[in-house]
């Protein structure tokens, strides 16, 4: 799939696709059938950019990104996750939570000044959300 990419002037751009299975519900009658617990196979695209590679020649290790997301969300009821204590786990809120996790990881764990540019999250084959923070760089 082609993903929309924001303009940037970094030398390297990394995109990591992964998927995980999770259940959720939106606890409000306005959500219709989504008020009931149901599951999805979520597809996530993470876009990270930077100018400097590490000593192995990586911008960031693909497997580290996968572990970060899979350990938090795979085979979980998203409503039970701490991040959704005060907000329902919609695609939009989940994309932002994933962004915040990746952004924190790149700032704390990576010495090469990376920036998470966006998260694309597909909940179904025909619906996806792009989370891209305002005021980026």
Backbone as numpy.savetxt, mean C-alpha at the origin, in Angstrom:
# Nx Ny Nz CAx CAy CAz Cx Cy Cz
-0.46 -4.69 -15.91 -1.30 -3.51 -15.91 -0.42 -2.27 -15.91
-0.83 -1.26 -16.61 -0.13 0.02 -16.60 -0.62 0.83 -15.40
0.29 1.42 -14.68 -0.07 2.21 -13.51 0.22 3.68 -13.75
-0.65 4.55 -13.28 -0.34 5.98 -13.38 0.81 6.31 -12.44
1.77 7.07 -12.94 2.94 7.41 -12.16 3.05 8.93 -12.08
3.26 9.44 -10.88 3.42 10.89 -10.76 4.77 11.34 -11.35
4.80 12.57 -11.83 6.06 13.13 -12.30 7.04 13.24 -11.14
8.28 12.93 -11.41 9.34 13.09 -10.41 10.66 13.19 -11.14
11.69 13.60 -10.44 13.00 13.73 -11.07 14.04 12.78 -10.46
13.58 11.71 -9.83 14.50 10.72 -9.30 15.10 9.89 -10.43
16.28 9.35 -10.20 16.92 8.50 -11.20 16.29 7.11 -11.29
15.84 6.59 -10.14 15.29 5.24 -10.11 13.87 5.26 -9.60
13.06 4.41 -10.19 11.69 4.21 -9.71 11.46 2.71 -9.64
11.02 2.26 -8.50 10.76 0.85 -8.27 9.27 0.65 -8.08
8.73 -0.37 -8.73 7.33 -0.74 -8.54 7.28 -2.19 -8.11
6.59 -2.44 -7.02 6.43 -3.79 -6.50 4.95 -4.12 -6.48
4.56 -5.18 -7.17 3.19 -5.70 -7.13 3.14 -6.87 -6.18
2.10 -6.93 -5.40 1.86 -8.10 -4.55 0.37 -8.20 -4.29
-0.03 -9.35 -3.76 -1.44 -9.50 -3.39 -1.54 -10.24 -2.08
-2.66 -9.97 -1.40 -2.94 -10.65 -0.15 -4.44 -10.83 -0.04
-4.83 -11.82 0.74 -6.24 -12.10 0.97 -6.61 -11.62 2.37
-7.73 -10.91 2.43 -8.19 -10.40 3.72 -9.70 -10.18 3.65
-10.31 -10.14 4.82 -11.75 -9.87 4.93 -11.95 -8.53 5.61
-13.14 -7.96 5.39 -13.50 -6.72 6.06 -15.01 -6.55 5.97
-15.48 -5.55 6.65 -16.86 -5.11 6.49 -16.90 -3.63 6.82
-17.86 -2.96 6.25 -18.04 -1.54 6.50 -19.27 -1.41 7.39
-19.09 -1.10 8.67 -20.19 -1.17 9.65 -21.15 0.03 9.54
-21.83 0.10 8.39 -22.78 1.17 8.16 -23.75 0.70 7.08
-25.04 0.88 7.30 -26.05 0.42 6.35 -25.88 1.06 4.98
-25.30 2.25 4.91 -25.08 2.90 3.61 -24.12 2.13 2.73
-23.37 1.23 3.30 -22.41 0.43 2.53 -23.08 -0.71 1.78
-24.38 -0.89 1.97 -25.10 -1.96 1.27 -24.58 -3.32 1.68
-24.36 -4.20 0.67 -23.89 -5.55 0.96 -22.53 -5.56 1.66
-21.77 -4.50 1.49 -20.44 -4.44 2.13 -20.52 -4.27 3.64
-21.74 -4.11 4.16 -21.91 -4.08 5.61 -21.64 -5.46 6.21
-21.83 -6.49 5.39 -21.57 -7.87 5.85 -20.09 -8.22 5.66
-19.59 -9.09 6.51 -18.19 -9.54 6.38 -18.03 -10.28 5.06
-17.01 -9.90 4.33 -16.69 -10.53 3.05 -15.19 -10.38 2.80
-14.70 -11.12 1.84 -13.26 -11.11 1.59 -12.89 -10.68 0.18
-11.62 -10.32 0.03 -11.07 -9.93 -1.26 -9.66 -10.48 -1.38
-9.21 -10.63 -2.60 -7.79 -10.77 -2.86 -7.34 -9.40 -3.35
-6.70 -8.68 -2.46 -6.25 -7.32 -2.76 -4.97 -7.38 -3.58
-4.87 -6.51 -4.57 -3.66 -6.36 -5.36 -3.10 -4.98 -5.07
-1.83 -4.93 -4.72 -1.18 -3.68 -4.31 0.00 -3.42 -5.24
0.13 -2.17 -5.65 1.33 -1.72 -6.34 1.94 -0.61 -5.49
3.21 -0.78 -5.16 3.96 0.19 -4.36 4.97 0.85 -5.29
4.98 2.18 -5.32 5.95 2.91 -6.14 6.88 3.67 -5.21
8.17 3.36 -5.32 9.21 4.01 -4.52 10.25 4.57 -5.48
10.77 5.74 -5.15 11.78 6.35 -6.01 12.94 6.87 -5.16
14.09 7.00 -5.81 15.27 7.53 -5.15 16.41 7.69 -6.13
17.47 8.28 -5.67 18.64 8.53 -6.53 19.83 7.64 -6.21
19.83 7.01 -5.02 21.01 6.29 -4.56 20.64 4.83 -4.29
21.44 3.93 -4.83 21.28 2.50 -4.58 22.10 2.11 -3.36
21.68 1.01 -2.71 22.46 0.53 -1.56 23.69 -0.24 -2.06
24.46 -0.80 -1.13 25.71 -1.47 -1.50 25.49 -2.76 -2.29
24.25 -3.27 -2.32 23.95 -4.43 -3.16 23.42 -4.04 -4.53
23.25 -2.73 -4.75 22.70 -2.26 -6.01 21.18 -2.20 -6.03
20.57 -2.25 -4.84 19.11 -2.17 -4.72 18.69 -0.76 -4.35
17.55 -0.34 -4.87 16.90 0.84 -4.32 16.28 0.44 -2.99
15.53 -0.65 -3.02 15.00 -1.31 -1.81 14.79 -2.77 -2.19
14.93 -3.65 -1.23 14.78 -5.08 -1.48 13.30 -5.41 -1.65
12.94 -6.02 -2.78 11.56 -6.40 -3.05 10.97 -7.28 -1.95
11.76 -8.22 -1.46 11.24 -9.15 -0.46 10.94 -8.45 0.86
11.68 -7.40 1.19 11.40 -6.64 2.42 10.06 -5.94 2.32
9.75 -5.39 1.15 8.44 -4.75 0.96 7.31 -5.77 1.07
7.51 -6.91 0.45 6.48 -7.96 0.51 6.24 -8.40 1.94
7.29 -8.64 2.69 7.16 -9.08 4.08 6.43 -8.03 4.91
6.77 -6.78 4.72 6.14 -5.68 5.46 4.61 -5.73 5.32
4.13 -5.90 4.11 2.68 -5.88 3.85 2.03 -7.21 4.23
2.63 -8.30 3.83 2.04 -9.62 4.08 1.91 -9.90 5.58
2.93 -9.56 6.35 2.88 -9.82 7.79 1.75 -9.05 8.47
1.40 -7.89 7.94 0.35 -7.07 8.55 -1.06 -7.46 8.10
-1.24 -7.84 6.83 -2.59 -7.91 6.29 -3.04 -9.26 5.74
-2.13 -10.13 5.37 -2.56 -11.38 4.72 -3.35 -12.27 5.67
-4.50 -12.72 5.21 -5.40 -13.61 5.96 -5.80 -13.00 7.31
-6.21 -11.74 7.27 -6.66 -11.04 8.47 -8.06 -10.49 8.24
-8.76 -10.25 9.33 -9.97 -9.45 9.31 -9.50 -8.02 9.53
-9.56 -7.21 8.51 -8.99 -5.86 8.58 -9.62 -5.02 9.68
-10.89 -5.24 9.98 -11.55 -4.48 11.03 -10.88 -4.67 12.39
-10.18 -5.79 12.58 -9.50 -6.06 13.85 -8.11 -5.42 13.92
-7.63 -4.89 12.81 -6.30 -4.29 12.77 -6.34 -2.94 13.48
-5.30 -2.67 14.25 -5.22 -1.44 15.04 -5.42 -0.17 14.20
-4.97 -0.18 12.96 -5.08 1.00 12.10 -6.52 1.38 11.80
-7.44 0.43 11.99 -8.84 0.68 11.66 -9.73 0.74 12.89
-9.12 1.09 14.00 -9.88 1.23 15.24 -10.92 2.35 15.13
-10.55 3.46 14.47 -11.43 4.63 14.41 -11.99 4.92 13.02
-11.65 4.11 12.04 -12.13 4.33 10.67 -12.38 2.98 10.01
-13.38 2.89 9.15 -13.63 1.60 8.50 -12.55 1.27 7.46
-12.27 -0.01 7.25 -11.23 -0.42 6.31 -11.73 -0.44 4.86
-11.91 0.74 4.31 -12.26 0.85 2.89 -10.99 0.72 2.06
-11.12 0.63 0.76 -9.94 0.61 -0.11 -9.13 1.88 0.07
-9.83 3.02 0.20 -9.14 4.29 0.34 -8.32 4.35 1.63
-8.92 3.95 2.74 -8.20 4.02 4.01 -7.10 2.97 4.08
-7.32 1.80 3.49 -6.29 0.77 3.46 -5.09 1.23 2.63
-5.34 1.88 1.51 -4.24 2.38 0.68 -3.39 3.37 1.46
-4.03 4.25 2.22 -3.27 5.23 3.02 -2.48 4.54 4.14
-3.08 3.56 4.78 -2.37 2.82 5.84 -1.13 2.13 5.25
-1.28 1.52 4.09 -0.14 0.87 3.45 0.92 1.91 3.10
0.49 3.04 2.56 1.44 4.12 2.25 2.23 4.52 3.50
1.51 4.76 4.59 2.16 5.20 5.83 3.17 4.17 6.32
2.85 2.88 6.19 3.77 1.83 6.60 5.03 1.83 5.73
4.83 1.91 4.42 5.97 1.89 3.50 6.82 3.15 3.68
6.17 4.29 3.83 6.89 5.54 4.03 7.73 5.48 5.31
7.15 4.98 6.39 7.91 4.85 7.64 9.07 3.89 7.46
8.85 2.77 6.78 9.91 1.79 6.54 11.06 2.43 5.75
10.73 3.16 4.70 11.79 3.74 3.88 12.55 4.83 4.63
11.89 5.52 5.52 12.57 6.59 6.27 13.44 6.02 7.39
13.00 4.94 8.04 13.73 4.38 9.18 14.76 3.33 8.79
14.42 2.48 7.84 15.23 1.29 7.58 16.18 1.44 6.39
15.96 2.45 5.57 16.76 2.57 4.36 17.66 3.80 4.45
18.96 3.63 4.28 19.88 4.77 4.40 19.96 5.63 3.14
19.29 5.24 2.06 19.50 5.90 0.79 18.41 6.90 0.38
17.73 7.49 1.35 16.78 8.58 1.12 15.77 8.27 0.02
14.88 7.35 0.30 13.85 6.95 -0.64 12.57 7.71 -0.39
11.71 7.71 -1.39 10.39 8.31 -1.22 9.34 7.37 -1.79
8.33 7.06 -0.99 7.19 6.32 -1.49 6.32 7.33 -2.23
6.13 7.13 -3.52 5.38 8.08 -4.34 3.89 7.82 -4.31
3.51 6.54 -4.31 2.08 6.22 -4.34 1.85 4.76 -4.02
0.59 4.49 -3.66 0.09 3.14 -3.49 -1.14 3.01 -4.38
-1.18 1.94 -5.14 -2.38 1.60 -5.91 -2.92 0.31 -5.32
-4.19 0.32 -4.97 -4.81 -0.83 -4.32 -6.05 -1.24 -5.11
-6.05 -2.47 -5.61 -7.22 -3.01 -6.31 -7.95 -3.94 -5.35
-9.22 -3.64 -5.13 -10.06 -4.48 -4.28 -10.76 -5.55 -5.11
-11.13 -5.21 -6.33 -11.76 -6.14 -7.27 -11.08 -5.96 -8.62
-11.35 -6.83 -9.57 -10.73 -6.67 -10.90 -11.12 -5.36 -11.60
-12.22 -4.74 -11.18 -12.69 -3.54 -11.87 -12.62 -2.26 -11.04
-12.10 -2.33 -9.82 -12.08 -1.15 -8.95 -10.72 -1.02 -8.27
-10.16 0.19 -8.37 -8.91 0.43 -7.65 -8.85 1.88 -7.19
-7.99 2.12 -6.22 -7.77 3.46 -5.68 -6.27 3.76 -5.75
-5.96 5.02 -6.00 -4.58 5.49 -5.96 -4.46 6.42 -4.77
-3.50 6.16 -3.90 -3.21 7.10 -2.81 -1.85 7.72 -3.11
-1.87 9.04 -3.21 -0.65 9.81 -3.45 -0.74 11.04 -2.56
0.14 11.19 -1.59 0.02 12.30 -0.65 0.24 13.66 -1.30
-0.45 14.65 -0.79 -0.24 16.03 -1.25 1.10 16.54 -0.75
1.63 17.52 -1.43 2.85 18.16 -0.97 4.08 17.30 -1.06
4.03 16.28 -1.88 5.16 15.37 -2.04 6.33 16.14 -2.64
7.46 16.03 -2.01 8.76 16.58 -2.44 8.62 17.96 -3.02
